[in-house]
Amino acid sequence: MESKTNKSGAARPGRRREAPKRHLTDRQRAAKERLARMSPEERRTHDPKKAPNPRMKSTHNGEVRITSLIVDELAKALRKILKLDGPADVLMSLYFKNARHLGPRERTIIAEAIYYTMRHLSMITWRMAPVCPAKAPKLTGLLSLALQYGIDNIPDAILGREKEPLKNMLRPKNSEAPKEIQAEVPKWLYDKAVVQYTDHKALFEAMQQSAPLDLRVNTLKATPDEVIEELTQHGVQAEKGQYSPECVRLNIKPALTQWPIYKEGKVDVQDEGSQLIARLVQPKRGEMVCDFCAGAGGKTLALGALMKSTGRIYAFDVNEKRLAGLTPRMRRAGLSNIHPAVIRNEHDLRVKRLYGKMDRVLVDAPCSGTGTYRRNPDLKWRFGEDELDRINEIQKSVIRSAAKMLKAGGRLVYATCSILQRENQDVINDFLAENPDFRLLNSYEILGKQGIEISPYQAQRFGDFFVMLPQLNGTDGFFGAVLEKVKPESKRKASKAEEETASEVPTLEQKKEAPTEAAASAEAAQTDQPSEEVKEEMSEAAEEPAKA
């Protein structure tokens, strides 16, 4: 092969091909920027292999170092989440799944900033006016970080031209904002809560706080003391709940689902207030029970454990996707008495087949979720008053249908995670007015017989209704009402003598006050063996077509 020569006849050296330009990841770019800002002494002693560890530390006590990577990625996440077209936790999980270049430090700061933005979106919107947060996600993220950590913790190089506008947004005091904005709730909800709660200010403040992580111990596999000991061995501080006998509370939120204690079915994640709903149902061994709106099955699992995996629990729900998650959960918990089934609506044939056969029915009704704002702060901006009208009608329809499943003397528990009287007390009062064969039982007495003591103040304030609130109990907001289907007296032939002594026949009000035969038998000794009626129903159910 001939070599190329220049004019002088000397061989011309071949040209070096240029190396392709290297595309840096966001983390590599951030690391390069940090290296460029270092002094010669810092650069000389810098060890790249140990770089991640110092980055995990704050610049000094109480402060967090904000990088351009954090600001840019937070803006990307808020651009999707501020559309408010889906649950923030789901969208955030999807975002982190695709952002594999982020380390644990960045993920923690971004997640906290997202939740802070959702909790204080009303105040952030007020400060940014007339700019809309959804149309300026980077500025929204910077404002959120500045409110959390202070504007001085954000380098000027990152703030750029946004520094002066940001300072203007930070000048107004929270007390200058309208009351509903200070409360961080929509105006329609503020107006209702102010009328309903004398301690509404404390309620709103509590709803803005982050919720602790509550675990329900599966007593079929462990005790609370054993769970606390195992958590302590992993360096996690935990303590028993204040109310629920099965509750263990953590003040941090580790990746619990990857731990053996969770995979072995010893614990499940469930708010302490939610755990008490199962205690209101108070199912007995061998009984026929229905969880009418089972959802993902948290309360269903609690009922199964209380029944020691005996009897039969029907778990109904219209959402097939949510209900599908119950089967692996009940297997992990070691429960074999739960039978999930998808229904089309509250009038489904599967429901009608069970009319008059249930000992216990739990109606965990669909609701506004206003009691869960500590965990789902975005929900208050996604749920409107128009939706409340629609869901209120569903609540009334569901409880009517569920009540038909009860046998005489059976118990129905209506529950929501709402703080609104319209979804709670009003629904029950309307139902009792339409159904004189039901009577309201005292929730606090039922819990008291199980060794669960709630503040006497709450029993006096809310009467027979079970109410848990974040400012009073440190739990999510929950409502519960326990109804008993009164066993009708046997029909007797009318006679002149009976008509003359009609005044001696007990009135309906007197019947409600007198203990029924079914209520007395419900307090009798429990047995691990199902009754003959339950056995008959189980055999009938076995012949039904496969569940949806």
C-alpha positions in Angstrom: 0.0 0.0 0.0 1.4 3.4 -1.0 2.0 5.8 1.7 0.8 9.4 1.3 3.6 12.0 0.9 3.7 15.8 1.1 5.2 18.1 -1.4 8.7 17.5 -0.1 8.3 13.8 -0.5 8.3 13.1 3.2 5.6 10.7 4.5 2.6 12.6 5.8 1.4 11.4 9.2 -2.2 10.1 9.2 -4.9 12.4 10.8 -6.1 11.4 14.3 -9.8 10.8 14.3 -11.6 12.9 16.9 -13.1 10.9 19.8 -16.9 11.0 20.0 -18.2 13.6 22.4 -19.0 12.0 25.7 -22.5 12.7 27.0 -22.5 13.1 30.8 -25.3 12.1 33.0 -26.9 14.6 35.3 -25.0 13.2 38.3 -21.7 13.3 36.4 -22.3 16.8 35.3 -23.1 17.8 38.9 -19.9 16.1 40.1 -17.9 18.0 37.4 -19.4 21.3 38.6 -18.5 20.5 42.2 -14.9 19.7 41.2 -14.7 23.0 39.3 -15.8 24.9 42.4 -13.1 23.3 44.6 -10.0 25.1 45.7 -6.6 23.6 44.6 -6.1 22.2 48.1 -9.6 20.6 48.1 -8.9 19.2 44.6 -5.6 17.8 45.6 -7.1 15.9 48.6 -10.3 14.9 46.9 -10.9 11.2 46.7 -13.6 10.4 44.0 -14.2 7.0 45.5 -15.3 8.6 48.8 -17.3 11.4 47.2 -20.8 10.0 47.8 -20.3 9.9 51.6 -19.5 13.6 52.2 -22.4 14.5 49.8 -24.8 12.8 52.2 -24.0 15.3 54.9 -25.5 18.7 55.4 -23.3 21.7 55.0 -23.8 22.3 58.7 -26.4 21.5 61.4 -30.0 22.1 60.2 -29.0 22.9 56.6 -29.2 20.9 53.4 -27.0 21.6 50.4 -29.2 22.2 47.3 -27.6 21.3 43.9 -28.6 22.1 40.4 -29.4 18.4 39.9 -32.0 18.5 42.7 -33.6 21.7 41.4 -33.8 20.4 37.8 -35.1 17.0 38.7 -37.7 18.5 41.2 -38.9 20.7 38.3 -39.3 17.6 36.1 -41.4 15.8 38.8 -43.6 18.8 39.6 -44.3 19.4 35.9 -46.2 16.1 35.9 -47.6 16.1 39.5 -49.0 19.6 39.5 -51.4 18.7 36.7 -53.3 17.0 39.5 -54.6 14.3 37.2 -53.6 11.4 39.3 -52.4 10.4 42.8 -49.1 12.2 43.6 -47.5 9.1 45.3 -48.2 7.0 42.1 -46.8 9.7 39.8 -43.8 10.2 42.1 -43.1 6.5 42.2 -43.2 6.3 38.4 -40.9 9.3 38.1 -38.3 7.8 40.5 -38.5 4.5 38.7 -37.3 6.2 35.5 -34.7 8.5 37.3 -32.1 5.9 38.0 -29.3 8.4 38.0 -30.5 9.9 41.3 -28.9 8.8 44.5 -30.6 8.3 47.9 -29.8 11.8 49.1 -31.3 13.5 46.0 -34.4 11.2 46.1 -35.0 12.1 49.8 -34.8 15.8 49.3 -36.9 15.7 46.1 -39.6 13.5 47.7 -39.8 15.8 50.7 -40.1 18.9 48.5 -42.9 17.3 46.5 -44.9 16.4 49.6 -44.2 19.9 51.1 -45.5 21.5 47.8 -48.7 19.4 48.0 -49.3 20.2 51.7 -48.8 23.9 51.1 -49.9 24.4 47.6 -52.5 26.9 48.6 -49.9 29.2 50.3 -47.4 28.6 47.5 -50.1 29.6 44.9 -50.9 32.7 46.9 -47.3 33.8 47.1 -46.7 33.1 43.4 -49.7 35.0 42.1 -50.3 35.8 39.3 -47.9 33.1 38.2 -49.6 29.6 38.1 -47.4 27.0 39.9 -48.3 24.3 37.2 -47.0 26.6 34.5 -43.7 27.4 36.3 -42.6 24.1 37.9 -39.0 25.2 38.4 -39.9 28.4 40.2 -42.4 26.4 42.3 -39.7 24.0 43.2 -37.3 26.8 44.2 -40.0 28.4 46.3 -40.7 25.1 48.0 -37.0 24.5 48.8 -36.6 28.1 50.0 -39.6 27.8 52.4 -38.2 24.5 53.7 -34.5 25.3 54.0 -34.1 29.0 53.5 -33.1 30.9 50.4 -29.5 31.2 51.6 -29.1 27.4 51.2 -29.7 27.7 47.5 -26.5 28.9 45.7 -26.8 32.1 43.6 -25.6 30.2 40.6 -28.7 28.0 40.8 -31.1 30.9 41.5 -29.9 33.0 38.6 -32.5 35.5 37.5 -35.1 33.9 39.8 -33.4 35.3 42.9 -35.2 38.6 43.2 -38.7 37.3 42.2 -38.2 34.6 44.8 -37.3 37.1 47.5 -40.5 39.0 46.7 -42.5 35.8 47.1 -41.0 35.1 50.5 -41.6 38.6 52.0 -45.4 38.3 52.8 -46.3 36.7 56.1 -48.6 33.7 56.3 -50.9 35.6 58.6 -51.7 38.0 55.8 -53.2 35.3 53.6 -57.0 34.5 53.7 -58.0 32.0 56.4 -58.7 29.1 54.1 -55.2 29.6 52.5 -53.6 29.5 56.0 -55.6 26.3 56.7 -54.2 24.8 53.4 -57.6 23.4 52.3 -60.1 24.3 49.6 -62.6 27.0 50.6 -65.6 24.7 50.3 -64.0 22.3 52.9 -62.9 25.2 55.1 -66.5 26.5 55.3 -67.9 23.1 56.3 -65.2 22.3 58.8 -65.4 25.6 60.6 -69.1 25.0 61.3 -68.6 21.4 62.3 -65.5 21.7 64.6 -64.8 24.2 67.3 -61.2 23.2 67.3 -60.9 23.6 63.5 -57.6 25.6 63.7 -55.9 22.7 65.5 -57.4 20.3 63.0 -56.1 22.1 60.0 -52.6 22.4 61.6 -52.5 18.7 62.3 -53.6 17.8 58.8 -50.6 19.7 57.4 -48.2 17.5 59.4 -46.5 14.3 58.1 -48.1 11.1 59.4 -46.0 8.4 61.3 -45.7 4.8 60.0 -48.2 2.5 61.8 -47.9 -1.3 61.5 -50.6 -3.8 62.4 -49.1 -6.9 63.9 -50.5 -10.1 62.6 -51.2 -11.9 65.8 -51.3 -15.3 64.0 -47.6 -15.0 63.5 -46.1 -12.6 66.1 -46.8 -10.3 69.0 -46.2 -6.5 69.2 -43.3 -7.1 71.7 -41.6 -9.6 69.3 -42.0 -7.1 66.4 -40.6 -4.2 68.4 -37.6 -6.4 69.4 -36.9 -7.4 65.8 -37.1 -3.7 64.7 -34.7 -2.7 67.5 -32.2 -5.2 66.2 -32.2 -3.4 62.9 -31.7 -0.1 64.6 -35.3 1.1 64.2 -37.0 2.6 67.2 -40.6 1.6 67.6 -43.3 1.7 70.3 -46.7 0.2 70.9 -49.7 2.2 69.7 -51.8 4.2 72.1 -55.1 2.5 71.3 -55.0 -0.6 69.1 -53.6 -3.7 70.8 -52.0 -4.8 67.5 -50.4 -1.4 66.6 -46.6 -0.7 66.5 -45.6 2.9 65.6 -42.4 4.0 63.8 -41.2 7.6 63.6 -39.2 6.9 60.5 -40.2 5.3 57.2 -37.8 2.6 56.2 -38.2 0.4 53.1 -40.2 -2.1 55.2 -41.6 -4.1 52.3 -38.1 -5.5 51.6 -37.6 -6.7 55.2 -38.2 -10.3 56.4 -40.6 -9.1 59.0 -42.9 -7.9 56.2 -42.3 -10.7 53.7 -43.1 -13.3 56.4 -46.5 -11.7 57.0 -45.8 -10.6 60.6 -46.8 -7.0 60.0 -48.9 -5.0 57.6 -49.0 -1.2 57.1 -52.2 0.2 58.5 -53.0 3.4 60.4 -53.9 2.9 64.1 -57.3 4.5 63.6 -58.1 2.1 60.7 -57.1 -0.9 62.9 -59.9 0.0 65.4 -62.6 -0.3 62.7 -62.0 -4.0 62.6 -62.4 -4.0 66.4 -65.8 -2.3 66.0 -66.9 -5.2 63.8 -65.7 -7.5 66.6 -66.1 -10.7 64.5 -66.4 -14.1 66.2 -64.8 -17.3 65.2 -66.8 -19.3 62.8 -69.0 -16.4 61.7 -70.1 -15.3 58.3 -68.6 -11.8 57.6 -68.6 -9.5 54.6 -66.2 -6.7 53.9 -68.5 -4.9 51.4 -66.0 -2.4 50.1 -62.7 -4.3 50.6 -60.4 -2.3 48.4 -56.8 -3.5 48.8 -58.0 -5.5 51.8 -56.3 -3.9 54.8 -59.3 -4.1 57.1 -60.2 -7.6 55.6 -56.8 -9.0 56.8 -57.4 -7.5 60.2 -60.8 -9.2 60.4 -59.3 -12.5 59.3 -56.7 -12.3 62.1 -59.3 -11.6 64.7 -61.3 -14.6 63.5 -58.2 -16.8 63.8 -58.7 -17.8 60.1 -62.0 -19.5 60.9 -65.4 -18.9 59.5 -65.8 -17.2 56.1 -65.1 -13.6 55.0 -66.4 -12.3 51.7 -64.3 -9.5 50.3 -66.3 -7.5 47.8 -65.2 -4.6 45.6 -66.0 -3.1 42.2 -62.3 -2.3 41.5 -60.8 -5.5 40.2 -57.2 -4.1 40.1 -57.2 -3.1 43.8 -58.9 -6.3 44.9 -56.3 -8.4 43.0 -53.7 -7.2 45.5 -55.6 -8.9 48.4 -54.8 -12.5 47.4 -51.0 -12.3 47.8 -51.4 -10.3 51.0 -53.7 -12.9 52.6 -51.4 -15.7 51.6 -48.5 -13.9 53.2 -50.6 -13.4 56.4 -51.4 -17.1 56.5 -55.2 -16.6 56.2 -57.4 -19.1 54.4 -60.9 -17.8 55.4 -61.0 -14.8 53.0 -62.8 -15.1 49.6 -62.3 -12.1 47.3 -64.9 -11.4 44.6 -65.3 -8.6 42.2 -68.9 -7.2 41.9 -70.4 -4.9 39.3 -72.2 -2.7 41.9 -73.9 -2.9 45.3 -76.9 -4.7 43.6 -74.8 -7.5 42.1 -76.2 -11.1 42.1 -73.4 -12.2 44.4 -74.6 -9.7 47.0 -78.2 -10.7 46.7 -77.4 -14.4 47.2 -76.2 -13.5 50.7 -79.2 -11.5 51.8 -80.1 -12.4 55.4 -77.1 -14.7 55.9 -74.3 -12.5 57.3 -73.4 -12.2 61.0 -71.3 -9.1 60.4 -71.0 -6.6 57.6 -68.4 -3.9 57.2 -69.1 -1.0 54.9 -65.9 0.8 54.4 -67.7 3.3 52.2 -66.1 5.3 49.4 -65.6 8.8 50.6 -63.8 12.2 50.1 -60.7 10.9 52.0 -60.5 14.2 54.0 -59.2 12.3 57.0 -56.1 11.1 55.1 -54.7 14.5 54.1 -51.6 13.9 56.1 -50.7 10.9 53.9 -52.4 12.1 50.6 -52.0 15.9 50.6 -52.7 16.1 46.9 -56.2 14.7 47.4 -57.5 18.0 48.8 -56.7 19.7 45.5 -58.1 16.9 43.3 -61.4 16.3 45.1 -64.1 18.9 44.6 -67.5 19.7 46.1 -69.3 18.4 43.0 -67.7 15.0 43.5 -68.9 15.1 47.1 -72.5 15.2 45.9 -72.0 12.2 43.7 -70.2 10.1 46.3 -72.7 10.9 49.0 -75.4 9.2 47.0 -73.2 6.2 46.5 -72.7 6.0 50.3 -76.4 5.9 51.0 -77.0 3.3 48.3 -74.2 1.1 49.5 -75.4 1.0 53.2 -78.9 0.2 52.1 -77.8 -2.8 50.1 -75.3 -4.0 52.6 -77.9 -3.9 55.4 -80.0 -6.5 53.5 -77.2 -9.1 53.9 -77.6 -9.1 57.7 -79.5 -11.8 59.6 -81.5 -10.7 62.6 -79.3 -9.7 65.5 -76.4 -9.1 63.1 -74.0 -6.1 63.2 -73.3 -3.6 60.5 -70.3 -1.2 60.8 -70.4 1.9 58.5 -66.9 3.5 58.3 -65.2 6.3 56.3 -61.9 8.1 56.4 -63.7 11.4 56.2 -64.1 14.2 58.7 -67.3 15.6 57.2 -70.6 15.1 59.0 -72.4 14.9 55.6 -70.6 11.7 54.8 -70.8 10.3 58.3 -73.5 11.2 60.9 -76.0 12.4 58.3 -75.8 9.1 56.3 -76.4 7.1 59.5 -79.3 9.3 60.7 -81.0 9.1 57.3 -80.5 5.3 57.3 -82.0 4.8 60.8 -85.0 7.0 59.9 -85.7 4.7 56.9 -85.0 1.4 58.8 -86.6 1.2 62.2 -85.4 -2.4 62.5 -81.9 -1.1 63.1 -80.5 0.5 66.3 -77.3 2.4 66.9 -74.8 0.9 69.4 -72.3 2.8 71.5 -68.9 2.5 69.7 -66.8 3.4 72.8 -68.5 0.7 74.9 -67.8 -1.9 72.3 -64.1 -0.9 72.3 -64.1 -0.7 76.1 -65.2 -4.3 76.4 -62.1 -5.3 74.4 -59.8 -3.3 76.7 -59.5 -0.3 74.3 -60.0 3.0 76.0 -60.6 6.2 74.1 -60.7 9.6 75.8 -64.0 10.1 77.8 -64.0 13.6 76.2 -64.5 12.0 72.8 -67.3 9.8 74.0 -69.1 12.8 75.4 -68.4 14.9 72.4 -69.4 12.5 69.7 -71.9 10.3 71.5 -72.4 6.8 70.1 -70.3 7.5 67.0 -66.7 6.5 66.7 -64.5 9.5 65.7 -60.7 9.7 65.5 -59.0 12.9 64.5 -55.3 13.8 64.0 -55.4 16.7 66.5 -57.0 14.5 69.2 -55.5 11.1 68.6 -52.5 11.4 66.3 -54.1 9.2 63.7 -55.8 9.8 60.4 -59.4 11.0 60.5 -61.9 8.1 60.8 -65.6 7.7 61.5 -67.5 4.6 62.5 -71.1 3.7 63.4 -72.1 0.3 64.7 -75.7 -0.7 63.9 -77.5 -3.8 65.0 -80.4 -5.4 63.2 -83.1 -5.9 65.8 -84.7 -9.4 65.9 -88.4 -9.0 65.3 -90.9 -10.5 67.8 -92.7 -13.6 66.6 -96.1 -12.9 65.0 -99.0 -13.4 67.3 -102.6 -13.7 66.5 -104.5 -10.5 67.3 -107.1 -10.8 70.1 -109.4 -8.6 71.9 -107.4 -9.2 75.1 -104.2 -8.1 73.4 -105.9 -5.0 72.0 -107.1 -4.0 75.5 -103.6 -4.5 76.9 -101.8 -2.8 74.0 -100.3 -0.3 76.3 -98.3 -3.1 77.9 -96.7 -4.1 74.6 -93.2 -2.5 74.4 -92.8 0.4 72.0 -90.2 0.4 69.3 -88.0 2.8 71.5 -88.3 0.3 74.4 -87.3 -2.5 72.1 -84.2 -0.7 71.1 -83.2 -0.2 74.7 -83.8 -3.8 75.7 -81.1 -6.3 74.9 -82.0 -8.6 72.0 -81.6 -12.4 72.0 -79.1 -12.1 69.2 -77.0 -9.5 71.1 -76.8 -11.8 74.1 -75.8 -14.7 72.0 -73.1 -12.6 70.3 -71.4 -12.2 73.7 -71.5 -15.9 74.5 -68.4 -18.2 74.5 -66.6 -18.4 71.2 -66.0 -21.7 69.4 -63.4 -22.5 66.7 -66.0 -24.6 64.8 -68.5 -22.9 62.4 -72.2 -23.3 63.0 -74.3 -25.6 61.0 -75.7 -22.6 59.1 -72.2 -21.5 58.2 -71.3 -25.0 57.1 -74.4 -25.1 54.8 -73.5 -21.7 53.3 -69.9 -22.7 52.8 -71.0 -25.8 50.9 -73.4 -23.7 48.8 -70.7 -21.2 48.0 -68.3 -24.0 46.9 -70.8 -24.9 44.2 -70.9 -21.3 42.8 -68.9 -20.5 39.6 -65.4 -19.3 40.0 -64.9 -15.8 41.3 -64.2 -13.0 39.0 
